[in-house]
């Protein structure tokens, strides 16, 4: 078909983000990241060893590295093992999308248990952006998999030194929805100092890894208290990043919001690490999670987290121009009544 040609009388294809697509079943996916040696494997081992997280599929780089030998009851294939509590552990194939699709196909053929949720453990040096983006792009965009949140482990003993020395660790924390402090039993004083620093510079929950659960809180994002646009430039070891949070009273127009966000992501995605928030639309007053990573904007997802007002947070590289605060202001000007 020649470029620019369209058949008379036919409308262009609708934007997927504007459609209320209902998936038959949703399989939530939690991504667990954290710098080398921060305790990811120990935490996941504890999670999968309990009955609360049965029916979970775990995807890792190497099965042998996760330390689940004591729970293995069957090797269904070289890359997949079944655990005693009904969970399964799978090594990632050539790429994550292929692994997820193949797991689902084997689940539907009854070759694997009907897992109801997924945990993905990244490597300690992983960039989480491509992993999250894969759930909002073809071919996973319309699948039953739904990205839930990014959980990042932080070593309470070495966290301050790690943040000072490694850009990757700072980027992982800046992108997180939820931070879990590990190894508090080794050095509580250092853990207290690290928690104070993270709480001061980051806007997501900072929790003790002990007693935590991977699926405690859908999207792991709570209400923001800003009345209009609040911005901050992180101090200390997280000074590479800037944040801005915007709040709307009541409901917002879906088309205006998504059109403006898509334009901002398209134009400034290289420096825009994440966009996240909770909104209520004029057309549907249930709470919806808004999420984007760099250039990729997700379709709004209904969440079980009631919110009276709507808010959206921008997390960007410090050098991004226009700034995160200016992007938030542009969104406000486009959407506010």
C-alpha positions as CSV (number, residue, x, y, z in Angstrom):
1,X,0.0,0.0,0.0
2,X,1.6,3.4,-1.0
3,X,2.7,5.7,1.8
4,X,0.0,8.1,2.9
5,X,-2.8,6.1,1.1
6,X,-5.9,5.2,3.0
7,X,-9.2,3.7,1.8
8,X,-12.0,6.2,1.7
9,X,-14.5,5.8,4.5
10,X,-12.1,3.8,6.8
11,X,-10.9,5.3,10.1
12,X,-7.3,4.8,11.3
13,X,-6.6,2.1,13.8
14,X,-7.3,3.2,17.4
15,X,-4.6,3.9,19.9
16,X,-4.3,0.8,22.1
17,X,-3.9,3.0,25.2
18,X,-7.4,4.4,24.6
19,X,-9.1,1.0,24.6
20,X,-10.5,-0.7,27.6
21,X,-9.1,-4.1,26.8
22,X,-10.1,-6.9,29.2
23,X,-7.6,-9.8,29.7
24,X,-9.2,-13.1,30.5
25,X,-6.8,-13.7,33.4
26,X,-4.0,-11.5,34.6
27,X,-0.6,-13.0,35.7
28,X,1.1,-10.2,37.8
29,X,4.9,-10.0,37.3
30,X,7.3,-8.6,40.0
31,X,10.8,-7.7,38.9
32,X,13.4,-8.1,41.6
33,X,16.6,-6.2,41.1
34,X,19.5,-5.0,43.2
35,X,23.2,-4.6,42.9
36,X,25.7,-7.5,43.1
37,X,25.6,-9.1,46.5
38,X,22.6,-7.2,47.8
39,X,20.7,-10.3,48.8
40,X,18.3,-10.9,46.0
41,X,18.7,-14.6,45.8
42,X,18.5,-15.0,49.6
43,X,15.3,-13.0,49.7
44,X,13.7,-14.9,46.8
45,X,14.7,-18.2,48.4
46,X,12.9,-17.2,51.6
47,X,9.8,-16.1,49.6
48,X,9.5,-19.3,47.7
49,X,10.2,-21.5,50.7
50,X,6.9,-20.3,52.3
51,X,3.4,-21.4,51.6
52,X,2.2,-17.9,51.1
53,X,3.8,-17.6,47.7
54,X,2.9,-21.0,46.2
55,X,1.9,-21.1,42.5
56,X,4.7,-18.7,41.6
57,X,7.0,-19.0,38.6
58,X,10.5,-17.7,39.1
59,X,12.7,-16.7,36.1
60,X,16.5,-16.4,36.8
61,X,19.7,-16.3,34.7
62,X,21.0,-19.6,36.1
63,X,19.0,-22.1,38.2
64,X,22.1,-23.2,40.1
65,X,22.8,-19.7,41.4
66,X,19.5,-19.3,43.3
67,X,20.2,-21.9,45.9
68,X,16.9,-23.8,45.8
69,X,18.3,-27.3,45.6
70,X,16.6,-28.3,48.9
71,X,13.2,-27.4,47.4
72,X,13.5,-29.1,44.0
73,X,11.3,-32.1,43.6
74,X,11.5,-32.6,39.8
75,X,13.5,-31.5,36.8
76,X,10.9,-31.2,33.9
77,X,13.6,-30.1,31.5
78,X,17.2,-28.9,31.7
79,X,16.0,-25.3,32.2
80,X,13.0,-25.9,34.4
81,X,12.6,-27.4,37.9
82,X,9.5,-27.9,40.1
83,X,9.6,-27.0,43.8
84,X,8.0,-28.8,46.7
85,X,5.4,-26.0,47.3
86,X,4.1,-26.0,43.8
87,X,6.3,-23.2,42.5
88,X,8.6,-23.6,39.5
89,X,11.9,-22.1,38.6
90,X,13.0,-21.5,35.0
91,X,16.3,-20.2,33.5
92,X,15.8,-17.4,31.0
93,X,16.1,-18.5,27.3
94,X,17.7,-16.5,24.5
95,X,15.4,-13.6,25.6
96,X,12.9,-12.9,28.3
97,X,9.9,-12.6,26.0
98,X,10.5,-16.0,24.5
99,X,10.9,-17.5,28.0
100,X,7.6,-16.0,29.2
101,X,5.7,-17.1,26.1
102,X,7.0,-20.6,26.2
103,X,6.2,-20.9,29.9
104,X,2.7,-19.9,29.3
105,X,2.3,-22.3,26.4
106,X,3.6,-25.2,28.6
107,X,1.3,-24.1,31.3
108,X,-1.7,-24.2,29.0
109,X,-0.6,-27.7,27.7
110,X,-0.6,-28.9,31.4
111,X,3.1,-29.6,31.2
112,X,3.7,-27.2,34.1
113,X,1.6,-26.2,37.1
114,X,-0.9,-23.4,36.5
115,X,1.3,-20.7,38.1
116,X,-0.6,-17.5,39.0
117,X,2.2,-15.0,39.3
118,X,5.8,-14.5,38.2
119,X,9.0,-13.2,39.8
120,X,11.9,-12.2,37.6
121,X,15.3,-12.0,39.2
122,X,17.7,-9.8,37.3
123,X,21.4,-9.9,37.4
124,X,23.2,-7.5,39.7
125,X,24.3,-5.3,36.8
126,X,21.1,-5.3,34.9
127,X,19.4,-2.3,33.4
128,X,15.7,-2.8,34.4
129,X,14.3,-0.5,31.7
130,X,14.3,-3.0,28.8
131,X,12.8,-5.7,31.1
132,X,9.9,-3.5,32.1
133,X,9.4,-2.2,28.6
134,X,8.9,-5.7,27.2
135,X,5.5,-5.9,29.0
136,X,4.2,-2.9,27.1
137,X,5.5,-3.8,23.7
138,X,4.6,-6.5,21.2
139,X,4.4,-9.4,21.6
140,X,3.6,-9.3,25.3
141,X,1.5,-6.1,25.2
142,X,-1.8,-8.0,24.9
143,X,-0.8,-11.2,26.8
144,X,-2.0,-12.2,30.2
145,X,1.2,-11.1,31.8
146,X,1.1,-7.7,33.6
147,X,4.0,-5.9,35.1
148,X,3.2,-5.2,38.7
149,X,6.2,-3.4,40.2
150,X,10.0,-3.2,40.4
151,X,11.4,-4.2,43.8
152,X,15.1,-3.4,44.5
153,X,17.1,-4.9,47.3
154,X,19.7,-2.6,49.0
155,X,22.5,-4.0,51.2
156,X,22.1,-2.3,54.6
157,X,25.8,-3.0,55.4
158,X,27.4,-1.8,52.2
159,X,24.6,0.2,50.6
160,X,26.1,3.7,51.2
161,X,29.5,2.7,49.8
162,X,27.8,1.0,46.8
163,X,25.7,4.0,46.0
164,X,28.8,6.2,46.2
165,X,30.8,4.0,43.8
166,X,28.4,2.5,41.3
167,X,26.1,4.3,38.8
168,X,24.2,1.1,38.1
169,X,23.1,0.8,41.8
170,X,22.0,4.4,41.8
171,X,20.0,3.9,38.6
172,X,18.3,0.7,40.0
173,X,17.1,2.6,43.1
174,X,15.9,5.6,41.1
175,X,13.7,3.4,38.9
176,X,12.3,1.3,41.8
177,X,8.7,1.2,43.1
178,X,9.8,-0.4,46.3
179,X,13.1,-0.7,48.2
180,X,13.9,-3.6,50.5
181,X,16.8,-3.3,53.0
182,X,18.7,-6.6,53.5
183,X,21.3,-7.7,56.0
184,X,20.0,-5.5,58.8
185,X,20.9,-8.2,61.2
186,X,24.6,-7.5,60.4
187,X,24.8,-3.8,60.9
188,X,21.7,-2.0,62.2
189,X,23.4,1.3,62.6
190,X,24.4,1.4,59.0
191,X,21.0,0.3,58.0
192,X,19.4,3.1,60.0
193,X,21.6,5.7,58.2
194,X,20.9,4.2,54.8
195,X,17.1,4.2,55.5
196,X,17.2,7.8,56.5
197,X,19.1,8.7,53.3
198,X,16.8,6.8,51.0
199,X,13.6,8.1,52.7
200,X,14.9,11.6,52.3
201,X,15.7,11.4,48.7
202,X,13.3,8.7,47.3
203,X,9.5,8.8,47.3
204,X,8.8,5.0,47.3
205,X,8.4,2.7,50.4
206,X,11.6,1.6,52.1
207,X,11.0,-1.6,54.0
208,X,12.8,-4.4,55.9
209,X,13.3,-7.4,53.6
210,X,12.6,-9.7,56.5
211,X,8.9,-10.4,56.7
212,X,8.2,-8.9,53.3
213,X,6.2,-10.5,50.5
214,X,6.7,-10.0,46.8
215,X,3.0,-9.4,46.1
216,X,1.9,-7.3,49.1
217,X,0.8,-4.2,47.3
218,X,-0.4,-3.9,43.7
219,X,2.0,-1.5,42.0
220,X,3.6,-0.7,45.4
221,X,2.7,2.9,44.9
222,X,0.9,5.1,47.4
223,X,-0.7,8.5,47.4
224,X,1.5,11.6,47.1
225,X,0.8,14.6,49.2
226,X,1.7,17.3,46.7
227,X,-0.9,19.9,46.1
228,X,0.3,20.9,42.6
229,X,3.8,20.3,41.3
230,X,6.6,19.2,43.7
231,X,10.1,18.7,42.5
232,X,13.4,17.7,44.1
233,X,17.0,17.1,43.1
234,X,18.4,14.2,45.1
235,X,21.3,14.9,47.3
236,X,24.3,12.8,48.2
237,X,24.8,9.6,46.3
238,X,21.6,9.9,44.3
239,X,22.3,13.3,42.9
240,X,22.3,11.9,39.3
241,X,18.4,12.1,39.3
242,X,15.6,14.6,39.7
243,X,11.9,14.0,40.4
244,X,8.7,15.9,40.1
245,X,5.2,15.0,41.3
246,X,2.0,16.5,40.1
247,X,-1.4,16.2,41.7
248,X,-4.8,16.7,40.1
249,X,-7.9,17.2,42.2
250,X,-10.5,14.6,41.3
251,X,-10.7,13.0,37.9
252,X,-8.8,13.7,34.6
253,X,-9.6,13.4,30.9
254,X,-8.0,10.2,29.7
255,X,-7.4,11.3,26.1
256,X,-5.7,14.6,27.1
257,X,-3.5,12.8,29.7
258,X,-2.4,9.9,27.5
259,X,-1.8,12.1,24.5
260,X,0.3,14.5,26.4
261,X,2.3,11.7,28.2
262,X,2.9,10.0,24.9
263,X,4.3,13.2,23.4
264,X,6.5,13.8,26.5
265,X,7.9,10.2,26.4
266,X,8.5,10.4,22.6
267,X,10.3,13.7,22.9
268,X,12.3,13.2,26.1
269,X,12.4,9.5,26.7
270,X,16.2,9.2,26.6
271,X,16.4,11.1,29.9
272,X,13.1,10.1,31.4
273,X,13.7,7.0,33.5
274,X,10.2,6.4,34.7
275,X,6.7,7.9,34.9
276,X,4.3,6.4,37.5
277,X,1.2,7.4,39.3
278,X,-2.5,6.7,40.1
279,X,-5.3,8.5,38.3
280,X,-9.1,8.4,38.0
281,X,-10.6,9.2,34.6
282,X,-13.7,11.1,33.8
283,X,-14.8,8.1,31.8
284,X,-13.9,5.5,34.5
285,X,-13.5,6.6,38.1
286,X,-11.7,3.5,39.2
287,X,-8.1,4.0,40.1
288,X,-5.7,3.3,37.2
289,X,-1.9,2.8,37.4
290,X,0.0,5.0,35.0
291,X,3.5,3.8,34.0
292,X,6.1,4.5,31.5
293,X,9.8,3.7,31.1
294,X,11.8,6.0,28.8
295,X,9.9,6.1,25.4
296,X,7.5,3.3,26.2
297,X,4.1,4.2,27.7
298,X,1.9,1.4,29.2
299,X,-1.8,1.1,28.8
300,X,-3.5,2.3,32.1
301,X,-4.3,-0.7,34.3
302,X,-7.1,-0.8,36.9
303,X,-5.7,-1.3,40.4
304,X,-7.3,-2.1,43.8
305,X,-5.9,1.0,45.4
306,X,-8.5,3.7,46.0
307,X,-7.4,7.3,45.5
308,X,-9.5,10.4,45.7
309,X,-7.2,12.6,43.6
310,X,-4.9,11.8,40.8
311,X,-1.1,12.1,40.8
312,X,1.8,11.4,38.5
313,X,5.6,11.3,39.3
314,X,8.4,11.9,36.8
315,X,11.9,10.4,37.5
316,X,14.6,11.7,35.2
317,X,18.3,12.1,34.8
318,X,19.5,15.3,36.4
319,X,20.8,16.8,33.2
320,X,17.4,16.3,31.3
321,X,16.2,19.5,29.8
322,X,13.4,20.5,30.1
323,X,13.6,19.4,33.7
324,X,11.3,16.9,35.4
325,X,9.5,19.8,37.0
326,X,8.9,21.5,33.6
327,X,7.6,18.2,32.2
328,X,5.2,17.9,35.1
329,X,4.1,21.5,34.6
330,X,3.4,20.8,30.9
331,X,1.3,17.9,31.8
332,X,-0.6,19.9,34.3
333,X,-1.3,22.7,31.8
334,X,-2.5,20.3,29.2
335,X,-4.8,18.2,31.5
336,X,-6.0,20.6,34.2
337,X,-9.5,22.0,33.6
